[in-house]
Structures are given as C-alpha cells and as structure tokens.
Amino acid sequence: MISFDAVSKRYPTRGGSRKAAQNSPPADRPAVDDVSLDIPRGAITVLAGSSGSGKTTLLRMVNRMVEPTSGRVVVDGDDVAGVDPVRLRRRIGYVMQNSGLLPHRTVAQNISVVPQLNGVSRAEQRETVTEMMELVELDPVLASRYPSELSGGQAQRVGVARGLAGRPEILLMDEPFGAVDPLVRSGLQTQLRSLQSRLGTTVVFVTHDMDEALRLGDHIVLLGASAQIEQQGTAEEFVTAPANDFVRGFLGLQGGGRELFTRTGADGSVVVVDAHGRPAGVLAEHPETS
Ligand SMILES: Nc1ncnc2c1ncn2[C@@H]1O[C@H](COP(=O)(O)OP(=O)(O)OP(=O)(O)O)[C@@H](O)[C@H]1O
C-alpha cells in the first residue's frame, strides 16, 4: 500500500534552524539515503531509530510534508508527487507529538477540522465528533474545552480522534505518546492496538523507544544513520534473531540489559527478574501450580 522506492532526502545545508544546528548530519550525508521499504496494509508498522536517523523525514514524505530529493513514494499505486498535497492530507491522518491541537479551537472543533474541509454537513460533523470521542474513550463533556484545559493524555486522545475523523485508510503518527507518563502511555498504546484492529487502518508509527516499538508494531523497521534499514520484522524476530550489534545495542540485549530470569518468591510464586535482579513481573502459571 505504501512503498518507498529508493528515496533520498538532502536538506539545504545553510544554517539557521535549531534542528539543523543540533542534529544535522555532515553536509555530505543525506537525512535519508536511498531507502526502499514496503509498508504492509492494515497493520501497525513502527519506524524506530535514534534521534536524527530520519524517521520523521521518511514519515512526512508519505503526505508530502517533505519532498524527497530523489526516489518516489507510492501510495495505492500512485506516486504521491503527482497527487495534490491538500487532497492527500485529507485522506491520510496525521498525529504529531504534543498533539498539535489548534489552541483557539475547542476539542469538538479540532476533531472536525478534516470533516469540515471535506465539506461534510454540520450535523454529520457533530456525529463524527461524538463517535470519535467515544472511540478514543474521551468523556463527552470535554467537547467544549480548549486544549489548554486538557491533561497530556486527554490531548493525545483528541489528537488521535482528529487524525481518525476523516476516516483515513492511513494514519501517520509521529512520536504521539512521547510526552505523557508511562501509565498513560501504556493505556494509549493498548487503545491504539485495539482501535487499529477494529478499524483495519494502516498505521505508520514513529518512535525512538524500542519498548514501544516491540509492544505496538506488527512490523518493526529499525533505522540507523540516514534511515538505513538495520533490520525489519516482527517483535519476536527482533528479540530472537537480532541482525547485528547495532540492533542488539538498540534492544538493550548487550550487557544482559533485557535478559530475564525466574526466581521463586517468598510466597512460592515465580517472579521474573532482569539481569540486575529487578522484578519485571510474576508468571501467571508455573509448573508447581499447574
Ligand atoms: N527542515 C530541516 N532542515 C535541515 N535539516 C533537517 C530538517 N529536518 C530534519 N533535518 C535533519 O535531518 C536529519 C533527520 O531528521 P529527522 O527529524 O527526520 O530524524 P528523526 O529520526 O525523526 O529524529 P527525532 O527522533 O529527533 O525527531 C537530522 O539530522 C535533522 O537535523
């Protein structure tokens, strides 16, 4: 459904932007260098990698927020370079870090942005708002609030509701849960998984957090410098067969960081501990009790 075909991106090297000053690769190294990648339809694909590896650049090529310097991005058989960017963005949802909500519009108005652009009637827009808020489990009383009156987790839910309101087949998500605490984050991840399986949306999700990638991704793509693909596959494939030292390091497999062991607890339950002896959980069933 989405194919990157030998795409490269070289940003102009004149200084100035904060991002360019802090993270830009050397002038001779493009942000994305000759990357080819197929994103499966109807699944969650996670683009993981460290800061500056080109994840956002790749993601934004899909909806033409970034134009490749060479190569092409094909969505549903069409080279996106030939598709009007406004039309493209109406059918591809986009959720960004810190929710990106319009501060002077209410929750309901934020969710209706794309339906409104699509010329949907006011009654239908109201229906969509109700439906989307239900879908992401937001209390309907929040509909008339402004973004500054929401918690971080609520704002992210509104961001997801807005991204889905145009009923897109593709949802692009750029570190959407990066700014919320671990408990809220884990709730949002669970909700995204269930939403995606119910709606069958093709989700492309960017994160630098490998735990998040392993938890969410049906298909995980780990990117090194200039978006070079170090490995792609399922979470199980990553953990059981890491392709190289870079992948092992990113997974925390080197130095025993992710190794798990079992120990019998004081009450006879089997406790799972990491290589440093820190408890990671309790086995629901173990040989002694089953
Ligand atoms: N508008 C821009 N102008 C110049 N350089 C840019 C621009 N946007 C990104 N870059 C550079 O391109 C490289 C890739 O950036 P990109 O944002 O795609 O990486 P990323 O993996 O998403 O990083 P992060 O996780 O920090 O967001 C970085 O070195 C960055 O500094």
The ligand as a Gaussian input file, in Angstrom:
#p B3LYP/6-31G(d) Opt

LIG

0 1
 N       13.967000      21.143000       7.951000
 C       15.200000      20.642000       8.123000
 N       16.288000      21.337000       7.702000
 C       17.539000      20.841000       7.830000
 N       17.809000      19.642000       8.374000
 C       16.764000      18.916000       8.821000
 C       15.412000      19.380000       8.726000
 N       14.595000      18.438000       9.251000
 C       15.407000      17.433000       9.665000
 N       16.709000      17.716000       9.408000
 C       17.873000      16.872000       9.696000
 O       17.686000      15.612000       9.065000
 C       18.088000      14.551000       9.927000
 C       16.908000      13.597000      10.132000
 O       15.904000      14.298000      10.890000
 P       14.532000      13.631000      11.302000
 O       13.749000      14.642000      12.052000
 O       13.923000      13.014000      10.105000
 O       15.057000      12.479000      12.259000
 P       14.292000      11.686000      13.385000
 O       14.842000      10.312000      13.340000
 O       12.819000      11.833000      13.220000
 O       14.781000      12.446000      14.681000
 P       13.981000      12.757000      16.054000
 O       13.693000      11.420000      16.687000
 O       14.992000      13.551000      16.822000
 O       12.762000      13.523000      15.679000
 C       18.561000      15.191000      11.217000
 O       19.954000      15.243000      11.192000
 C       17.960000      16.572000      11.176000
 O       18.753000      17.514000      11.828000

